[in-house]
């Protein structure tokens, strides 16, 4: 049918946009920790196939990157102009002295590298939450890039790419995501399962398409319609296979904790925080969240044994 290729293309772009938006939200939160009150987010742009995500690279730009090491091709690259890198270092309390030249000092590079390390780790964790799969990344690499060609040569290519703009103290930076096809397929499948309209990003959200075929959308609009599976785990128990098979209806299985013990909160298969059980006025069970942590992959009891490592 003539309309089928168009529908598939829209779904692919929607998946990339939503993946980029959720990652950008996590990145912005980390940057805000280092530079409170000075971080602004821009839009997510899906890069057209014939375009490079590293166009208009600032001369002497600072690029921090991690690559995926779990059998897929791709990377997250955080690119800053020299002025942005210096603004970030200054916000972290590592400003340049009057004797220092225009180039970043070793101390400033170290501070920027530490911020980028946590920023890229947050980006990988956000992707893990959205697609429900642990993302393995390489140690971060920080380098100076002078032009688009050197960036393309070093980072190579990936099947898909998207870019999100930020500013720190008024200075520009961006997160470039070189996205494997596997991530896009999983995200698109999740969107289809949730029954989201394929044309939402392309038309109804008010996004614009540039002459190069790229698409930009608002982060707020994109994040608002992302749905995630949330569940809780109170405790666990270990039983021999023979015991499990012999359990009668109505049997009581003791868990490894009491009813007042903290409850683990899972989001898309990742342990996201902890809380306590309570009963609402309507008699329904609920969880009062008491702490949040960096998303960690741990198999919940409802999906497998305690010894499992991946969702």
C-alpha positions as CSV (number, residue, x, y, z in Angstrom):
1,X,0.0,0.0,0.0
2,X,1.3,3.5,-0.9
3,X,0.8,4.9,2.7
4,X,2.7,2.2,4.5
5,X,6.3,3.5,4.0
6,X,5.2,7.0,5.2
7,X,3.6,5.6,8.4
8,X,6.8,3.6,9.2
9,X,8.9,6.8,8.6
10,X,6.7,8.8,11.0
11,X,6.9,6.1,13.7
12,X,10.7,6.0,13.4
13,X,11.0,9.8,13.8
14,X,8.6,9.8,16.7
15,X,10.6,7.1,18.4
16,X,13.8,9.0,17.9
17,X,12.3,12.2,19.2
18,X,10.8,10.7,22.3
19,X,14.1,8.9,23.0
20,X,16.0,12.1,22.6
21,X,13.6,14.1,24.7
22,X,13.7,11.7,27.7
23,X,17.5,11.7,27.5
24,X,17.6,15.5,27.3
25,X,15.5,15.7,30.5
26,X,18.0,13.6,32.4
27,X,20.9,15.6,31.0
28,X,19.3,18.9,32.0
29,X,18.9,17.8,35.6
30,X,22.5,16.8,35.9
31,X,23.7,20.1,34.3
32,X,21.4,22.0,36.7
33,X,23.3,20.4,39.6
34,X,26.6,21.8,38.4
35,X,25.3,25.2,37.2
36,X,22.1,26.0,39.1
37,X,19.7,28.4,37.5
38,X,21.8,28.8,34.3
39,X,20.7,25.8,32.2
40,X,18.2,26.1,29.4
41,X,17.0,23.3,27.1
42,X,16.2,23.7,23.5
43,X,14.4,21.3,21.1
44,X,15.1,17.8,20.0
45,X,16.0,17.6,16.3
46,X,15.9,14.3,14.3
47,X,18.8,14.5,11.9
48,X,18.0,13.6,8.2
49,X,20.0,10.7,6.7
50,X,22.1,12.9,4.5
51,X,23.0,15.4,7.2
52,X,25.8,15.3,9.8
53,X,24.8,15.8,13.5
54,X,28.1,17.7,13.9
55,X,27.4,20.6,11.5
56,X,28.4,24.1,12.7
57,X,30.9,22.6,15.2
58,X,32.6,25.5,17.1
59,X,36.3,25.8,16.6
60,X,38.1,24.3,19.6
61,X,34.9,22.7,20.8
62,X,35.1,20.4,23.7
63,X,33.4,17.0,23.1
64,X,32.8,14.3,25.7
65,X,31.5,11.0,24.6
66,X,30.6,7.4,25.5
67,X,30.0,4.7,23.1
68,X,27.7,1.7,23.4
69,X,29.5,-1.6,24.0
70,X,26.7,-4.1,24.1
71,X,26.9,-5.2,20.5
72,X,25.3,-2.1,18.9
73,X,26.8,0.8,17.1
74,X,26.2,4.3,18.5
75,X,27.2,6.9,21.1
76,X,26.3,9.9,23.1
77,X,28.4,13.0,22.4
78,X,28.1,16.1,24.5
79,X,29.6,19.0,22.5
80,X,30.4,22.4,24.1
81,X,31.8,25.6,22.7
82,X,34.9,26.8,24.5
83,X,32.9,29.6,26.2
84,X,30.3,27.1,27.3
85,X,32.9,24.7,28.8
86,X,34.5,27.6,30.6
87,X,31.1,28.8,31.9
88,X,30.5,25.3,33.2
89,X,33.9,25.1,34.9
90,X,33.3,28.5,36.5
91,X,29.9,27.4,37.8
92,X,31.7,24.4,39.4
93,X,34.1,26.8,41.1
94,X,37.1,26.3,38.7
95,X,37.3,29.7,37.0
96,X,40.3,30.8,34.9
97,X,42.7,33.4,36.3
98,X,43.7,36.6,34.6
99,X,47.0,35.0,33.6
100,X,45.3,32.1,31.8
101,X,44.9,32.4,28.0
102,X,41.8,31.6,25.9
103,X,42.4,27.9,26.0
104,X,41.0,25.9,28.9
105,X,43.4,25.0,31.7
106,X,44.0,21.5,32.8
107,X,42.0,22.1,35.9
108,X,39.1,23.4,33.8
109,X,39.2,20.4,31.5
110,X,39.2,18.1,34.5
111,X,36.1,19.8,35.9
112,X,34.3,19.7,32.6
113,X,35.3,16.1,32.1
114,X,33.8,15.2,35.5
115,X,30.5,17.0,34.7
116,X,30.4,15.3,31.3
117,X,31.0,11.9,32.9
118,X,27.9,12.3,35.1
119,X,25.9,13.9,32.3
120,X,26.5,11.0,29.9
121,X,25.9,8.4,32.6
122,X,22.5,10.0,33.2
123,X,21.8,10.0,29.5
124,X,22.5,6.2,29.3
125,X,20.4,5.6,32.4
126,X,17.5,7.5,30.8
127,X,17.7,5.4,27.6
128,X,17.7,2.3,29.8
129,X,14.5,3.4,31.5
130,X,12.7,4.3,28.3
131,X,13.5,1.1,26.4
132,X,13.5,-1.2,29.4
133,X,17.0,-2.6,28.8
134,X,20.3,-2.0,30.5
135,X,22.7,0.1,28.4
136,X,26.4,-0.7,28.6
137,X,28.7,2.2,27.8
138,X,32.4,2.7,27.5
139,X,34.5,5.0,29.8
140,X,34.1,8.7,28.8
141,X,36.4,10.3,26.3
142,X,37.0,14.1,26.3
143,X,38.8,15.7,23.4
144,X,39.0,19.0,21.5
145,X,37.4,19.1,18.0
146,X,38.0,21.8,15.5
147,X,35.6,21.0,12.6
148,X,32.8,18.7,11.4
149,X,35.1,16.5,9.4
150,X,37.2,15.6,12.4
151,X,34.1,14.8,14.4
152,X,32.6,12.6,11.7
153,X,35.9,10.8,11.3
154,X,36.3,10.1,15.0
155,X,32.8,9.1,15.9
156,X,31.8,7.4,12.7
157,X,28.2,6.9,11.8
158,X,25.1,5.2,13.2
159,X,21.8,4.3,11.5
160,X,20.0,7.2,13.2
161,X,20.9,10.5,15.0
162,X,19.2,13.2,16.9
163,X,20.5,16.4,18.6
164,X,19.3,18.4,21.5
165,X,20.4,22.0,22.2
166,X,21.2,23.4,25.6
167,X,22.7,26.6,26.9
168,X,24.7,27.1,30.1
169,X,25.0,30.7,31.3
170,X,23.9,31.8,27.8
171,X,26.6,29.7,26.0
172,X,25.6,27.0,23.6
173,X,26.1,23.2,23.8
174,X,24.3,20.2,22.5
175,X,23.8,16.5,23.1
176,X,24.3,14.4,19.9
177,X,22.9,10.9,20.0
178,X,24.1,8.4,17.5
179,X,21.3,5.8,17.9
180,X,21.4,2.1,17.0
181,X,18.5,0.7,15.0
182,X,17.7,-1.7,17.9
183,X,16.9,1.3,20.2
184,X,14.6,2.8,17.6
185,X,12.8,-0.5,17.0
186,X,12.2,-1.0,20.7
187,X,10.9,2.5,21.2
188,X,8.7,2.3,18.2
189,X,7.3,-1.0,19.4
190,X,6.5,0.6,22.8
191,X,4.7,3.5,21.1
192,X,2.6,1.1,19.0
193,X,1.7,-1.0,22.0
194,X,0.5,2.0,23.9
195,X,-1.7,3.0,20.9
196,X,-0.1,6.4,20.4
197,X,-1.0,8.1,17.1
198,X,1.9,7.9,14.6
199,X,1.4,11.3,13.3
200,X,1.4,13.1,16.7
201,X,5.0,14.4,16.4
202,X,4.9,15.1,12.7
203,X,1.7,17.2,12.7
204,X,-0.5,17.6,15.8
205,X,2.3,18.7,18.2
206,X,3.1,21.7,16.1
207,X,6.6,20.6,15.3
208,X,8.4,22.0,12.3
209,X,10.3,20.4,9.5
210,X,13.4,22.1,8.1
211,X,14.5,22.2,4.6
212,X,17.1,19.5,5.3
213,X,14.4,17.1,6.4
214,X,15.1,17.4,10.1
215,X,12.3,17.7,12.6
216,X,12.3,19.7,15.8
217,X,9.8,19.4,18.6
218,X,9.3,20.9,22.1
219,X,10.7,18.8,24.9
220,X,7.7,19.5,27.1
221,X,5.3,18.3,24.4
222,X,7.3,15.2,23.7
223,X,7.8,14.1,27.3
224,X,4.2,14.7,28.3
225,X,2.9,11.6,26.3
226,X,5.6,9.1,27.2
227,X,4.1,6.2,29.1
228,X,6.2,3.9,31.4
229,X,5.3,0.8,33.2
230,X,5.5,1.2,37.0
231,X,5.3,-1.5,39.7
232,X,6.5,-2.2,43.2
233,X,8.1,-5.1,45.0
234,X,7.8,-5.7,48.7
235,X,9.9,-8.8,49.1
236,X,11.1,-12.1,47.7
237,X,11.3,-15.8,48.6
238,X,13.4,-18.7,47.3
239,X,11.7,-22.1,46.8
240,X,13.0,-25.3,45.3
241,X,11.3,-26.2,42.0
242,X,9.7,-29.2,43.7
243,X,8.2,-27.0,46.5
244,X,6.8,-24.5,44.0
245,X,5.1,-27.2,42.0
246,X,3.5,-28.6,45.1
247,X,2.1,-25.3,46.3
248,X,-1.7,-25.6,46.8
249,X,-4.2,-22.8,46.2
250,X,-4.3,-20.7,49.3
251,X,-0.8,-21.5,50.4
252,X,1.1,-18.8,52.4
253,X,4.7,-18.1,51.2
254,X,6.9,-16.1,53.6
255,X,8.8,-13.2,52.1
256,X,12.3,-12.1,53.2
257,X,11.0,-8.9,54.9
258,X,8.2,-7.6,57.0
259,X,5.1,-5.6,55.9
260,X,6.7,-2.4,57.2
261,X,9.9,-2.9,55.1
262,X,10.8,-0.4,52.3
263,X,9.2,-1.2,48.9
264,X,11.3,-1.1,45.8
265,X,9.8,1.0,43.0
266,X,10.4,-0.2,39.4
267,X,10.0,1.9,36.2
268,X,10.2,-0.1,33.0
269,X,12.2,-2.8,34.7
270,X,14.7,-0.5,36.5
271,X,14.8,0.0,40.2
272,X,14.0,3.7,40.4
273,X,13.5,4.4,44.1
274,X,12.0,3.2,47.4
275,X,9.0,3.9,49.6
276,X,6.5,2.5,52.0
277,X,3.1,0.9,51.5
278,X,0.0,2.8,52.6
279,X,-3.8,2.5,52.2
280,X,-5.7,5.4,50.6
281,X,-9.1,6.7,51.8
282,X,-10.7,4.5,49.1
283,X,-9.1,1.4,50.5
284,X,-6.6,1.1,47.7
285,X,-2.9,0.2,48.2
286,X,-0.4,2.9,47.3
287,X,3.2,3.7,47.7
288,X,4.6,6.8,49.4
289,X,7.9,7.5,47.6
290,X,10.7,8.4,50.1
291,X,13.8,8.2,48.0
292,X,14.9,8.2,44.4
293,X,18.2,6.8,43.0
294,X,20.0,6.6,39.7
295,X,18.1,3.9,37.8
296,X,19.7,0.5,38.3
297,X,18.9,-2.7,36.5
298,X,17.6,-5.4,38.9
299,X,15.2,-8.2,38.0
300,X,12.0,-7.7,39.9
301,X,10.4,-10.7,41.5
302,X,7.4,-10.6,39.2
303,X,9.7,-11.2,36.2
304,X,12.2,-13.7,37.4
305,X,14.6,-15.0,40.1
306,X,16.7,-12.8,42.4
307,X,19.9,-14.0,40.7
308,X,18.9,-12.6,37.2
309,X,20.8,-9.6,36.0
310,X,18.9,-8.1,33.1
311,X,15.2,-7.3,32.6
